[in-house]
Amino acid sequence: MIEFRNISKVYKMGEVEFVALKGVFITVRQGEFLSIMGPSGSGKSTLMNIIGCLDTPTEGFYYLEGENVAGLTFDQLSTIRNRKVGFVFQNFNLLPYATAYENIELPMLFNGKKAGARRQRVSELLEMVGLSPWARHRPTEMSGGQQQRVAIARALAMDPPIILADEPTGNLDSKSGHEIMEIFSRLWKGGRTILMVTHDPAIAAFSQSTIRLLDGAVQQDGAAT
Amino acid sequence: MIPAFFRNLFRDLVRQPLRTFLTLSGVTWGTFAVILLLAFGTGIGKQQMKQFRGMGQGIILVFPGQTTMTYNGLPKGRRIQVTPDELELVKKRVPGIRTLSPEFISSRNIRYGREQLLNTVRGVDVPFERIRNTIPAQGRFINETDVRQHRRNCFLGATIAKSLFKGMKPVGQQVMIEGVPFTVIGVMIEKDQNSNYNGMRDTHCAFIPWTTYMTLYGEKYVQNFIVQPGDPALSKQTIAALRNYFGGRLGFNPLDKDALFVWDFSDFERQFNLFFTAFNIFLGVIGSFTLLVGGVGVASIMLVVVEERIREIGIKLAVGAKRRAIMWQFFAEANCIILIGGAIGFLLAALLLTLLPAEQLEEYIGIPRLNPLVGIVTVLILLAIGTLSGLTPARRAAATDPIVALRK
């Protein structure tokens, strides 16, 4: 499903070079639930950005469902982000002036889905995350947990096989965090591949396996404790 | 996508009312200025042309004068004199003439009952009506029979008819010109006229058959004659042919401009048209610069908007928007602002033009009108400005790095 072969990422800031990832090999099979742990600055976010096709590696090969992503243009990567990957962010990243409904609809606006199909899909998703009565509310009128559920619904809008979650519970209290993790577990059992960055071992415990990053390299690849 | 676009646009415009107002007002004012300038420009041009045509359309006025060159042993300073009989021959012998009329002019006493005026009397031929646009509002102009039989019939200008008859019907009445009774056969329409020669303007004149004029006042030579060329564009050739012809007949050098003094209206009209076209372009350019300033305002506001919505752009890119979609969004938004501002300016200008008491100003500046040309030019300028002011912000927005944008 996801295969990293010797992926490196180097940021150049003037004369200074910053190596975010050095020679990373990762393989994620379909239907796997993987947590990525590590201290800040260890390259977790860069790894996630590359997997999610927001960023491109400086070196190495990245195969997504068997396709080499490295040589694609920005717009081709946009299509991949739209169809194959759903992002869930720590700070939700919802459009503040748009309603829950409009936020969930957003990914579908970029590939010409018919209005009827969009409406049906949005109500399905609202139902699924238990927010049907909140369709017309804006993010500012919702709790953090509710906002994150809207974000998950948005990530699922195009029914992507892969969900990428970057500290999805980082801004939430433990109760809301658990609710969110239960949704992820459900999605995983439904057959989706989930990659999640987290600090919290209790949250990582929901996943099947964990990898640890340190200074841009994979330290350990094993079962979750 | 389309309704969502307008919803977002509307939300953006409403969220910052003051900023929206300032941005729109720049464009509105620019459009308003362009439309008014062009409307007034074409109005003035049309009015001037109309007054100018009060004299006639594409005509050549010829005044026999004095020679200033010796010719075939003849001295200079000789008077050149033309008889109506000579003009009959000219019609046949000089190419390029459609029609012509002799003209005799003098000031005469005109009386009706107790009203007495000293006005201009013009002795003319039948074609004068077509050549000089002396169109009757009542009755008719002088006809062939009047001329042939030396009838004492007269055709009055609108003002003189009003002064003499005070609202009574003039046609069929008798007026006394220098004590000789004339029957009024027609009254001219009211017309604007901004140029003239010898005597008063047409509206103050009485027109009588030239044959009658010659018999009554003992004139032998015409004061001037008016030629209507077959093609006004060829007026220069017609004039040269006239000078050649008369030079041979009356003995003067055809190059002697003062022997026959010529006033060429079609040449005038060409220069006039050229001047007003240039004038309108000048006004349009001034207006466009005003509008351009408004466009710069929109562009800078849009750059700020792009900066403010950088996270929104990041989110959209993350969920799969192509760069083109982002670019289009901001480009369309800038153009919408321009078009909304333009529409308001257009309506305001149209409103002003409707409410303007144009009738009172008509004689001087004409009636400013929103003609289709003004509309098309304005829309084209607006589109050009919209493109210019939308492109930079849209490009900036589309070049956003989603990772940087999402971190903000």
Chai-1 contact restraints between the chains, C-beta under 6 A:
chainA,res_idxA,chainB,res_idxB,connection_type,confidence,min_distance_angstrom,max_distance_angstrom,comment,restraint_id
A,N49,B,I403,contact,1.0,0.0,6.0,A-B,restraint_1
A,L54,B,P402,contact,1.0,0.0,6.0,A-B,restraint_2
A,L54,B,I403,contact,1.0,0.0,6.0,A-B,restraint_3
A,D55,B,I403,contact,1.0,0.0,6.0,A-B,restraint_4
A,D75,B,K322,contact,1.0,0.0,6.0,A-B,restraint_5
A,S78,B,G320,contact,1.0,0.0,6.0,A-B,restraint_6
A,S78,B,K322,contact,1.0,0.0,6.0,A-B,restraint_7
A,R81,B,G320,contact,1.0,0.0,6.0,A-B,restraint_8
A,N82,B,G320,contact,1.0,0.0,6.0,A-B,restraint_9
A,F87,B,A318,contact,1.0,0.0,6.0,A-B,restraint_10
A,N93,B,I315,contact,1.0,0.0,6.0,A-B,restraint_11
A,L95,B,E312,contact,1.0,0.0,6.0,A-B,restraint_12
A,Y97,B,R11,contact,1.0,0.0,6.0,A-B,restraint_13
A,L106,B,V319,contact,1.0,0.0,6.0,A-B,restraint_14
A,P107,B,V319,contact,1.0,0.0,6.0,A-B,restraint_15
A,P107,B,G320,contact,1.0,0.0,6.0,A-B,restraint_16
A,L109,B,M1,contact,1.0,0.0,6.0,A-B,restraint_17
A,F110,B,G320,contact,1.0,0.0,6.0,A-B,restraint_18
A,F110,B,A321,contact,1.0,0.0,6.0,A-B,restraint_19
A,F110,B,A325,contact,1.0,0.0,6.0,A-B,restraint_20
